Amino acid sequence: SKSVSLSNLYDQISAGQVKELNIILKADVQGSIEPIRSSLEQLGTEEVRVGVIHSGTGNITESDVMLAIAS
């Protein structure tokens, strides 16, 4: 799979190549997830929608990585 840096992502968004930014959100406690999710989703614009496709607490797992690759 192709690695994407923040610089590459910004360039793709600026060029209109990215319309949706899907995020997998991991936090240390459940109470942190909803405020972070809300803040991330509010970052969306008319050009790019930000969506949290999965969230959970704890460390990043292999299934999180597989979901990210599949998404």
QUISUL-V619084 format. One line per field, one symbol per residue. ss: DSSP state (~ for helix, > for strand, _ for the rest). burial: # if it has 24 or more other ideal C-beta (glycine too) atoms within 12 Angstrom, else .. A space follows every 50 residues. Layout:
ss = ???
burial = ???
This chain:
ss = _____~~~~~~~~~_____>>>>>>>>__~~~~~~~~~~~~~______>> >>>>>>>____~~~~~~~~~_
burial = ....................######.........##..#.......#.# .#..#................
